[in-house]
Amino acid sequence: MIDWDVDENGRFIVERVAWADLDCALQLKGHRLLDHSIGNVMWRSPEGQTGNGIGKPSEVFSFGLVFLYTITGMETLHPDFEQLKKDNVEPEQVILYQLFSMFGTAPPGLIPHVNDEYWSELLRMLSDVVAEEQPSMRFAQWDGGNSPNLNAETKRMILKMTELDPKKGPTMSCILEDPWWGEK
């Protein structure tokens, strides 16, 4: 959701942004965290996949994933849900693996932030698997060949929004103040 205005020069000015799914909307106050899964599995942050420690940076991460899709047109995190169901695999596990493959292994702050024995062990295991691989989908290695709209500054912006450590993740205000918006 965007609160915007037009200045005296006719320029579109974004004043406030909130990531919202009108099916399941809520507003977090201050630094309060939510311990409950919310939203579509394909657009959740790592802590969002676990349903533990969801905060304002979690919504920025989700916005970053939608931003990535919008810029590239590629649904990089869309698993075959029917096959997962047949294989009795939870989509959250697959998405976490894909997130680590794209954006790096679990940072030191993620596991204590999630603070759940099952999810902590799964995060460690998936992170270890990704660390041993040379994933071809590592986003930091993408170039303009992946998408004509993906230049260095846009890539920097997406990497900023998809910070895997929730305590280091930017707020939406920080994202809106980024010089990237002035370059368009």
mmCIF file of the C-alpha atoms, coordinates in Angstrom:
data_MODEL
# 
_entry.id   MODEL 
# 
loop_
_atom_site.group_PDB 
_atom_site.id 
_atom_site.type_symbol 
_atom_site.label_atom_id 
_atom_site.label_alt_id 
_atom_site.label_comp_id 
_atom_site.label_asym_id 
_atom_site.label_entity_id 
_atom_site.label_seq_id 
_atom_site.pdbx_PDB_ins_code 
_atom_site.Cartn_x 
_atom_site.Cartn_y 
_atom_site.Cartn_z 
_atom_site.occupancy 
_atom_site.B_iso_or_equiv 
_atom_site.pdbx_formal_charge 
_atom_site.auth_seq_id 
_atom_site.auth_comp_id 
_atom_site.auth_asym_id 
_atom_site.auth_atom_id 
_atom_site.pdbx_PDB_model_num 
ATOM 1   C CA . MET A 1 1   ? 0.000  0.000   0.000   1.00 0.00 ? 1   MET A CA 1 
ATOM 2   C CA . ILE A 1 2   ? 1.403  3.372   -0.956  1.00 0.00 ? 2   ILE A CA 1 
ATOM 3   C CA . ASP A 1 3   ? 0.605  6.835   0.383   1.00 0.00 ? 3   ASP A CA 1 
ATOM 4   C CA . TRP A 1 4   ? 1.761  9.262   -2.296  1.00 0.00 ? 4   TRP A CA 1 
ATOM 5   C CA . ASP A 1 5   ? 1.467  12.786  -3.589  1.00 0.00 ? 5   ASP A CA 1 
ATOM 6   C CA . VAL A 1 6   ? 2.563  14.840  -6.599  1.00 0.00 ? 6   VAL A CA 1 
ATOM 7   C CA . ASP A 1 7   ? 4.880  17.795  -6.000  1.00 0.00 ? 7   ASP A CA 1 
ATOM 8   C CA . GLU A 1 8   ? 4.722  21.217  -7.688  1.00 0.00 ? 8   GLU A CA 1 
ATOM 9   C CA . ASN A 1 9   ? 6.914  19.895  -10.542 1.00 0.00 ? 9   ASN A CA 1 
ATOM 10  C CA . GLY A 1 10  ? 4.533  17.029  -11.256 1.00 0.00 ? 10  GLY A CA 1 
ATOM 11  C CA . ARG A 1 11  ? 6.876  14.411  -9.756  1.00 0.00 ? 11  ARG A CA 1 
ATOM 12  C CA . PHE A 1 12  ? 5.392  11.378  -8.037  1.00 0.00 ? 12  PHE A CA 1 
ATOM 13  C CA . ILE A 1 13  ? 6.479  11.432  -4.358  1.00 0.00 ? 13  ILE A CA 1 
ATOM 14  C CA . VAL A 1 14  ? 6.111  8.292   -2.230  1.00 0.00 ? 14  VAL A CA 1 
ATOM 15  C CA . GLU A 1 15  ? 5.450  9.287   1.378   1.00 0.00 ? 15  GLU A CA 1 
ATOM 16  C CA . ARG A 1 16  ? 4.777  5.965   3.104   1.00 0.00 ? 16  ARG A CA 1 
ATOM 17  C CA . VAL A 1 17  ? 4.715  2.306   2.068   1.00 0.00 ? 17  VAL A CA 1 
ATOM 18  C CA . ALA A 1 18  ? 3.313  -0.713  3.859   1.00 0.00 ? 18  ALA A CA 1 
ATOM 19  C CA . TRP A 1 19  ? 3.489  -4.260  2.571   1.00 0.00 ? 19  TRP A CA 1 
ATOM 20  C CA . ALA A 1 20  ? -0.029 -5.675  2.861   1.00 0.00 ? 20  ALA A CA 1 
ATOM 21  C CA . ASP A 1 21  ? -1.982 -8.772  2.027   1.00 0.00 ? 21  ASP A CA 1 
ATOM 22  C CA . LEU A 1 22  ? -5.558 -7.669  2.511   1.00 0.00 ? 22  LEU A CA 1 
ATOM 23  C CA . ASP A 1 23  ? -6.468 -11.252 3.301   1.00 0.00 ? 23  ASP A CA 1 
ATOM 24  C CA . CYS A 1 24  ? -4.311 -11.226 6.415   1.00 0.00 ? 24  CYS A CA 1 
ATOM 25  C CA . ALA A 1 25  ? -3.329 -7.670  7.312   1.00 0.00 ? 25  ALA A CA 1 
ATOM 26  C CA . LEU A 1 26  ? -1.991 -6.415  10.620  1.00 0.00 ? 26  LEU A CA 1 
ATOM 27  C CA . GLN A 1 27  ? 0.119  -3.519  11.768  1.00 0.00 ? 27  GLN A CA 1 
ATOM 28  C CA . LEU A 1 28  ? 3.090  -4.201  14.028  1.00 0.00 ? 28  LEU A CA 1 
ATOM 29  C CA . LYS A 1 29  ? 3.810  -1.456  16.556  1.00 0.00 ? 29  LYS A CA 1 
ATOM 30  C CA . GLY A 1 30  ? 7.420  -0.429  17.186  1.00 0.00 ? 30  GLY A CA 1 
ATOM 31  C CA . HIS A 1 31  ? 9.827  -3.359  17.452  1.00 0.00 ? 31  HIS A CA 1 
ATOM 32  C CA . ARG A 1 32  ? 7.185  -5.875  18.473  1.00 0.00 ? 32  ARG A CA 1 
ATOM 33  C CA . LEU A 1 33  ? 7.600  -9.294  16.821  1.00 0.00 ? 33  LEU A CA 1 
ATOM 34  C CA . LEU A 1 34  ? 4.966  -11.717 15.621  1.00 0.00 ? 34  LEU A CA 1 
ATOM 35  C CA . ASP A 1 35  ? 5.304  -15.459 16.212  1.00 0.00 ? 35  ASP A CA 1 
ATOM 36  C CA . HIS A 1 36  ? 2.824  -16.763 13.674  1.00 0.00 ? 36  HIS A CA 1 
ATOM 37  C CA . SER A 1 37  ? 3.058  -17.655 9.973   1.00 0.00 ? 37  SER A CA 1 
ATOM 38  C CA . ILE A 1 38  ? 1.410  -15.047 7.790   1.00 0.00 ? 38  ILE A CA 1 
ATOM 39  C CA . GLY A 1 39  ? 1.262  -14.476 4.058   1.00 0.00 ? 39  GLY A CA 1 
ATOM 40  C CA . ASN A 1 40  ? 2.164  -16.500 0.986   1.00 0.00 ? 40  ASN A CA 1 
ATOM 41  C CA . VAL A 1 41  ? 5.066  -18.928 1.390   1.00 0.00 ? 41  VAL A CA 1 
ATOM 42  C CA . MET A 1 42  ? 6.781  -17.683 -1.795  1.00 0.00 ? 42  MET A CA 1 
ATOM 43  C CA . TRP A 1 43  ? 7.169  -14.138 -0.488  1.00 0.00 ? 43  TRP A CA 1 
ATOM 44  C CA . ARG A 1 44  ? 8.194  -14.730 3.133   1.00 0.00 ? 44  ARG A CA 1 
ATOM 45  C CA . SER A 1 45  ? 11.509 -13.912 4.777   1.00 0.00 ? 45  SER A CA 1 
ATOM 46  C CA . PRO A 1 46  ? 13.454 -16.756 6.439   1.00 0.00 ? 46  PRO A CA 1 
ATOM 47  C CA . GLU A 1 47  ? 11.933 -15.928 9.832   1.00 0.00 ? 47  GLU A CA 1 
ATOM 48  C CA . GLY A 1 48  ? 8.566  -15.659 8.106   1.00 0.00 ? 48  GLY A CA 1 
ATOM 49  C CA . GLN A 1 49  ? 8.970  -19.223 6.833   1.00 0.00 ? 49  GLN A CA 1 
ATOM 50  C CA . THR A 1 50  ? 9.443  -20.383 10.421  1.00 0.00 ? 50  THR A CA 1 
ATOM 51  C CA . GLY A 1 51  ? 6.625  -18.260 11.844  1.00 0.00 ? 51  GLY A CA 1 
ATOM 52  C CA . ASN A 1 52  ? 8.975  -16.940 14.553  1.00 0.00 ? 52  ASN A CA 1 
ATOM 53  C CA . GLY A 1 53  ? 10.280 -13.406 15.110  1.00 0.00 ? 53  GLY A CA 1 
ATOM 54  C CA . ILE A 1 54  ? 8.483  -11.654 12.262  1.00 0.00 ? 54  ILE A CA 1 
ATOM 55  C CA . GLY A 1 55  ? 8.975  -7.889  12.371  1.00 0.00 ? 55  GLY A CA 1 
ATOM 56  C CA . LYS A 1 56  ? 9.122  -4.828  10.173  1.00 0.00 ? 56  LYS A CA 1 
ATOM 57  C CA . PRO A 1 57  ? 12.326 -5.957  8.379   1.00 0.00 ? 57  PRO A CA 1 
ATOM 58  C CA . SER A 1 58  ? 10.436 -9.158  7.478   1.00 0.00 ? 58  SER A CA 1 
ATOM 59  C CA . GLU A 1 59  ? 7.987  -7.142  5.388   1.00 0.00 ? 59  GLU A CA 1 
ATOM 60  C CA . VAL A 1 60  ? 10.876 -5.338  3.674   1.00 0.00 ? 60  VAL A CA 1 
ATOM 61  C CA . PHE A 1 61  ? 12.369 -8.739  2.802   1.00 0.00 ? 61  PHE A CA 1 
ATOM 62  C CA . SER A 1 62  ? 9.017  -9.803  1.323   1.00 0.00 ? 62  SER A CA 1 
ATOM 63  C CA . PHE A 1 63  ? 8.853  -6.547  -0.627  1.00 0.00 ? 63  PHE A CA 1 
ATOM 64  C CA . GLY A 1 64  ? 12.373 -7.294  -1.909  1.00 0.00 ? 64  GLY A CA 1 
ATOM 65  C CA . LEU A 1 65  ? 11.243 -10.676 -3.241  1.00 0.00 ? 65  LEU A CA 1 
ATOM 66  C CA . VAL A 1 66  ? 8.267  -9.111  -5.017  1.00 0.00 ? 66  VAL A CA 1 
ATOM 67  C CA . PHE A 1 67  ? 10.593 -6.357  -6.275  1.00 0.00 ? 67  PHE A CA 1 
ATOM 68  C CA . LEU A 1 68  ? 12.958 -9.029  -7.669  1.00 0.00 ? 68  LEU A CA 1 
ATOM 69  C CA . TYR A 1 69  ? 10.069 -10.704 -9.476  1.00 0.00 ? 69  TYR A CA 1 
ATOM 70  C CA . THR A 1 70  ? 8.802  -7.358  -10.801 1.00 0.00 ? 70  THR A CA 1 
ATOM 71  C CA . ILE A 1 71  ? 12.230 -6.337  -12.130 1.00 0.00 ? 71  ILE A CA 1 
ATOM 72  C CA . THR A 1 72  ? 13.204 -9.708  -13.646 1.00 0.00 ? 72  THR A CA 1 
ATOM 73  C CA . GLY A 1 73  ? 9.835  -11.290 -14.439 1.00 0.00 ? 73  GLY A CA 1 
ATOM 74  C CA . MET A 1 74  ? 11.206 -14.582 -13.091 1.00 0.00 ? 74  MET A CA 1 
ATOM 75  C CA . GLU A 1 75  ? 9.394  -16.554 -10.389 1.00 0.00 ? 75  GLU A CA 1 
ATOM 76  C CA . THR A 1 76  ? 12.593 -17.909 -8.886  1.00 0.00 ? 76  THR A CA 1 
ATOM 77  C CA . LEU A 1 77  ? 10.908 -19.141 -5.706  1.00 0.00 ? 77  LEU A CA 1 
ATOM 78  C CA . HIS A 1 78  ? 7.868  -20.865 -7.206  1.00 0.00 ? 78  HIS A CA 1 
ATOM 79  C CA . PRO A 1 79  ? 8.070  -24.566 -6.374  1.00 0.00 ? 79  PRO A CA 1 
ATOM 80  C CA . ASP A 1 80  ? 5.857  -27.264 -7.839  1.00 0.00 ? 80  ASP A CA 1 
ATOM 81  C CA . PHE A 1 81  ? 3.339  -27.330 -4.989  1.00 0.00 ? 81  PHE A CA 1 
ATOM 82  C CA . GLU A 1 82  ? 1.560  -30.428 -6.305  1.00 0.00 ? 82  GLU A CA 1 
ATOM 83  C CA . GLN A 1 83  ? 4.821  -32.394 -6.406  1.00 0.00 ? 83  GLN A CA 1 
ATOM 84  C CA . LEU A 1 84  ? 5.769  -31.206 -2.925  1.00 0.00 ? 84  LEU A CA 1 
ATOM 85  C CA . LYS A 1 85  ? 2.421  -32.424 -1.654  1.00 0.00 ? 85  LYS A CA 1 
ATOM 86  C CA . LYS A 1 86  ? 2.940  -35.838 -3.326  1.00 0.00 ? 86  LYS A CA 1 
ATOM 87  C CA . ASP A 1 87  ? 6.446  -36.031 -1.819  1.00 0.00 ? 87  ASP A CA 1 
ATOM 88  C CA . ASN A 1 88  ? 5.143  -34.942 1.600   1.00 0.00 ? 88  ASN A CA 1 
ATOM 89  C CA . VAL A 1 89  ? 7.560  -31.987 1.659   1.00 0.00 ? 89  VAL A CA 1 
ATOM 90  C CA . GLU A 1 90  ? 6.638  -28.713 3.346   1.00 0.00 ? 90  GLU A CA 1 
ATOM 91  C CA . PRO A 1 91  ? 7.037  -25.757 0.947   1.00 0.00 ? 91  PRO A CA 1 
ATOM 92  C CA . GLU A 1 92  ? 8.683  -23.672 3.714   1.00 0.00 ? 92  GLU A CA 1 
ATOM 93  C CA . GLN A 1 93  ? 11.650 -26.054 3.686   1.00 0.00 ? 93  GLN A CA 1 
ATOM 94  C CA . VAL A 1 94  ? 12.087 -25.704 -0.074  1.00 0.00 ? 94  VAL A CA 1 
ATOM 95  C CA . ILE A 1 95  ? 11.736 -21.922 -0.006  1.00 0.00 ? 95  ILE A CA 1 
ATOM 96  C CA . LEU A 1 96  ? 14.300 -21.638 2.814   1.00 0.00 ? 96  LEU A CA 1 
ATOM 97  C CA . TYR A 1 97  ? 16.748 -23.694 0.764   1.00 0.00 ? 97  TYR A CA 1 
ATOM 98  C CA . GLN A 1 98  ? 16.113 -21.454 -2.250  1.00 0.00 ? 98  GLN A CA 1 
ATOM 99  C CA . LEU A 1 99  ? 16.530 -18.268 -0.180  1.00 0.00 ? 99  LEU A CA 1 
ATOM 100 C CA . PHE A 1 100 ? 19.885 -19.482 1.161   1.00 0.00 ? 100 PHE A CA 1 
ATOM 101 C CA . SER A 1 101 ? 20.918 -20.547 -2.353  1.00 0.00 ? 101 SER A CA 1 
ATOM 102 C CA . MET A 1 102 ? 20.099 -17.095 -3.711  1.00 0.00 ? 102 MET A CA 1 
ATOM 103 C CA . PHE A 1 103 ? 21.131 -14.775 -0.887  1.00 0.00 ? 103 PHE A CA 1 
ATOM 104 C CA . GLY A 1 104 ? 23.700 -16.677 1.191   1.00 0.00 ? 104 GLY A CA 1 
ATOM 105 C CA . THR A 1 105 ? 23.832 -19.017 4.136   1.00 0.00 ? 105 THR A CA 1 
ATOM 106 C CA . ALA A 1 106 ? 22.110 -18.372 7.455   1.00 0.00 ? 106 ALA A CA 1 
ATOM 107 C CA . PRO A 1 107 ? 23.823 -15.406 9.118   1.00 0.00 ? 107 PRO A CA 1 
ATOM 108 C CA . PRO A 1 108 ? 24.781 -15.703 12.815  1.00 0.00 ? 108 PRO A CA 1 
ATOM 109 C CA . GLY A 1 109 ? 21.836 -13.543 13.942  1.00 0.00 ? 109 GLY A CA 1 
ATOM 110 C CA . LEU A 1 110 ? 19.073 -15.520 12.207  1.00 0.00 ? 110 LEU A CA 1 
ATOM 111 C CA . ILE A 1 111 ? 19.031 -18.712 14.288  1.00 0.00 ? 111 ILE A CA 1 
ATOM 112 C CA . PRO A 1 112 ? 18.882 -17.060 17.731  1.00 0.00 ? 112 PRO A CA 1 
ATOM 113 C CA . HIS A 1 113 ? 16.286 -14.635 16.355  1.00 0.00 ? 113 HIS A CA 1 
ATOM 114 C CA . VAL A 1 114 ? 14.027 -17.533 15.307  1.00 0.00 ? 114 VAL A CA 1 
ATOM 115 C CA . ASN A 1 115 ? 14.574 -19.141 18.728  1.00 0.00 ? 115 ASN A CA 1 
ATOM 116 C CA . ASP A 1 116 ? 12.883 -22.464 17.973  1.00 0.00 ? 116 ASP A CA 1 
ATOM 117 C CA . GLU A 1 117 ? 14.622 -25.836 18.283  1.00 0.00 ? 117 GLU A CA 1 
ATOM 118 C CA . TYR A 1 118 ? 13.072 -27.476 15.196  1.00 0.00 ? 118 TYR A CA 1 
ATOM 119 C CA . TRP A 1 119 ? 13.523 -24.465 12.920  1.00 0.00 ? 119 TRP A CA 1 
ATOM 120 C CA . SER A 1 120 ? 17.006 -23.678 14.236  1.00 0.00 ? 120 SER A CA 1 
ATOM 121 C CA . GLU A 1 121 ? 18.192 -27.183 13.366  1.00 0.00 ? 121 GLU A CA 1 
ATOM 122 C CA . LEU A 1 122 ? 16.554 -27.004 9.929   1.00 0.00 ? 122 LEU A CA 1 
ATOM 123 C CA . LEU A 1 123 ? 18.095 -23.580 9.239   1.00 0.00 ? 123 LEU A CA 1 
ATOM 124 C CA . ARG A 1 124 ? 21.550 -24.906 10.208  1.00 0.00 ? 124 ARG A CA 1 
ATOM 125 C CA . MET A 1 125 ? 21.139 -28.007 8.053   1.00 0.00 ? 125 MET A CA 1 
ATOM 126 C CA . LEU A 1 126 ? 19.904 -26.135 4.980   1.00 0.00 ? 126 LEU A CA 1 
ATOM 127 C CA . SER A 1 127 ? 22.604 -23.515 5.404   1.00 0.00 ? 127 SER A CA 1 
ATOM 128 C CA . ASP A 1 128 ? 25.283 -26.230 5.629   1.00 0.00 ? 128 ASP A CA 1 
ATOM 129 C CA . VAL A 1 129 ? 23.965 -27.909 2.465   1.00 0.00 ? 129 VAL A CA 1 
ATOM 130 C CA . VAL A 1 130 ? 24.021 -24.608 0.567   1.00 0.00 ? 130 VAL A CA 1 
ATOM 131 C CA . ALA A 1 131 ? 27.524 -23.783 1.878   1.00 0.00 ? 131 ALA A CA 1 
ATOM 132 C CA . GLU A 1 132 ? 28.850 -27.022 0.356   1.00 0.00 ? 132 GLU A CA 1 
ATOM 133 C CA . GLU A 1 133 ? 27.288 -26.307 -3.027  1.00 0.00 ? 133 GLU A CA 1 
ATOM 134 C CA . GLN A 1 134 ? 28.208 -23.815 -5.690  1.00 0.00 ? 134 GLN A CA 1 
ATOM 135 C CA . PRO A 1 135 ? 24.651 -22.677 -6.429  1.00 0.00 ? 135 PRO A CA 1 
ATOM 136 C CA . SER A 1 136 ? 24.180 -21.280 -9.895  1.00 0.00 ? 136 SER A CA 1 
ATOM 137 C CA . MET A 1 137 ? 21.285 -19.137 -8.735  1.00 0.00 ? 137 MET A CA 1 
ATOM 138 C CA . ARG A 1 138 ? 23.343 -17.009 -6.277  1.00 0.00 ? 138 ARG A CA 1 
ATOM 139 C CA . PHE A 1 139 ? 21.810 -13.578 -6.833  1.00 0.00 ? 139 PHE A CA 1 
ATOM 140 C CA . ALA A 1 140 ? 25.062 -11.692 -6.225  1.00 0.00 ? 140 ALA A CA 1 
ATOM 141 C CA . GLN A 1 141 ? 26.421 -13.378 -9.392  1.00 0.00 ? 141 GLN A CA 1 
ATOM 142 C CA . TRP A 1 142 ? 23.518 -12.443 -11.655 1.00 0.00 ? 142 TRP A CA 1 
ATOM 143 C CA . ASP A 1 143 ? 24.241 -9.982  -14.411 1.00 0.00 ? 143 ASP A CA 1 
ATOM 144 C CA . GLY A 1 144 ? 22.203 -8.131  -17.024 1.00 0.00 ? 144 GLY A CA 1 
ATOM 145 C CA . GLY A 1 145 ? 21.892 -11.379 -18.976 1.00 0.00 ? 145 GLY A CA 1 
ATOM 146 C CA . ASN A 1 146 ? 19.395 -12.598 -16.395 1.00 0.00 ? 146 ASN A CA 1 
ATOM 147 C CA . SER A 1 147 ? 17.200 -9.558  -16.945 1.00 0.00 ? 147 SER A CA 1 
ATOM 148 C CA . PRO A 1 148 ? 17.679 -6.369  -18.959 1.00 0.00 ? 148 PRO A CA 1 
ATOM 149 C CA . ASN A 1 149 ? 16.236 -4.328  -16.055 1.00 0.00 ? 149 ASN A CA 1 
ATOM 150 C CA . LEU A 1 150 ? 18.767 -5.663  -13.567 1.00 0.00 ? 150 LEU A CA 1 
ATOM 151 C CA . ASN A 1 151 ? 21.607 -3.157  -13.425 1.00 0.00 ? 151 ASN A CA 1 
ATOM 152 C CA . ALA A 1 152 ? 24.179 -2.877  -10.612 1.00 0.00 ? 152 ALA A CA 1 
ATOM 153 C CA . GLU A 1 153 ? 22.178 -0.318  -8.601  1.00 0.00 ? 153 GLU A CA 1 
ATOM 154 C CA . THR A 1 154 ? 18.943 -2.291  -8.842  1.00 0.00 ? 154 THR A CA 1 
ATOM 155 C CA . LYS A 1 155 ? 20.803 -5.414  -7.771  1.00 0.00 ? 155 LYS A CA 1 
ATOM 156 C CA . ARG A 1 156 ? 22.267 -3.503  -4.808  1.00 0.00 ? 156 ARG A CA 1 
ATOM 157 C CA . MET A 1 157 ? 18.787 -2.380  -3.827  1.00 0.00 ? 157 MET A CA 1 
ATOM 158 C CA . ILE A 1 158 ? 17.399 -5.933  -3.974  1.00 0.00 ? 158 ILE A CA 1 
ATOM 159 C CA . LEU A 1 159 ? 20.321 -7.257  -1.916  1.00 0.00 ? 159 LEU A CA 1 
ATOM 160 C CA . LYS A 1 160 ? 19.687 -4.515  0.642   1.00 0.00 ? 160 LYS A CA 1 
ATOM 161 C CA . MET A 1 161 ? 16.027 -5.518  0.959   1.00 0.00 ? 161 MET A CA 1 
ATOM 162 C CA . THR A 1 162 ? 16.789 -9.242  1.148   1.00 0.00 ? 162 THR A CA 1 
ATOM 163 C CA . GLU A 1 163 ? 19.167 -9.076  4.124   1.00 0.00 ? 163 GLU A CA 1 
ATOM 164 C CA . LEU A 1 164 ? 18.932 -12.514 5.753   1.00 0.00 ? 164 LEU A CA 1 
ATOM 165 C CA . ASP A 1 165 ? 19.642 -11.269 9.290   1.00 0.00 ? 165 ASP A CA 1 
ATOM 166 C CA . PRO A 1 166 ? 16.386 -9.778  10.609  1.00 0.00 ? 166 PRO A CA 1 
ATOM 167 C CA . LYS A 1 167 ? 18.236 -7.579  13.114  1.00 0.00 ? 167 LYS A CA 1 
ATOM 168 C CA . LYS A 1 168 ? 20.249 -6.015  10.269  1.00 0.00 ? 168 LYS A CA 1 
ATOM 169 C CA . GLY A 1 169 ? 17.333 -5.757  7.847   1.00 0.00 ? 169 GLY A CA 1 
ATOM 170 C CA . PRO A 1 170 ? 16.339 -2.254  6.748   1.00 0.00 ? 170 PRO A CA 1 
ATOM 171 C CA . THR A 1 171 ? 13.039 -0.584  7.524   1.00 0.00 ? 171 THR A CA 1 
ATOM 172 C CA . MET A 1 172 ? 10.729 0.546   4.750   1.00 0.00 ? 172 MET A CA 1 
ATOM 173 C CA . SER A 1 173 ? 11.679 4.162   5.562   1.00 0.00 ? 173 SER A CA 1 
ATOM 174 C CA . CYS A 1 174 ? 15.333 3.279   4.950   1.00 0.00 ? 174 CYS A CA 1 
ATOM 175 C CA . ILE A 1 175 ? 14.410 1.700   1.627   1.00 0.00 ? 175 ILE A CA 1 
ATOM 176 C CA . LEU A 1 176 ? 12.372 4.733   0.549   1.00 0.00 ? 176 LEU A CA 1 
ATOM 177 C CA . GLU A 1 177 ? 15.281 7.040   1.389   1.00 0.00 ? 177 GLU A CA 1 
ATOM 178 C CA . ASP A 1 178 ? 17.657 5.025   -0.803  1.00 0.00 ? 178 ASP A CA 1 
ATOM 179 C CA . PRO A 1 179 ? 19.084 6.983   -3.772  1.00 0.00 ? 179 PRO A CA 1 
ATOM 180 C CA . TRP A 1 180 ? 17.893 4.210   -6.109  1.00 0.00 ? 180 TRP A CA 1 
ATOM 181 C CA . TRP A 1 181 ? 14.427 5.815   -6.269  1.00 0.00 ? 181 TRP A CA 1 
ATOM 182 C CA . GLY A 1 182 ? 15.896 9.067   -7.631  1.00 0.00 ? 182 GLY A CA 1 
ATOM 183 C CA . GLU A 1 183 ? 17.667 7.256   -10.461 1.00 0.00 ? 183 GLU A CA 1 
ATOM 184 C CA . LYS A 1 184 ? 14.475 6.166   -12.197 1.00 0.00 ? 184 LYS A CA 1 
# 
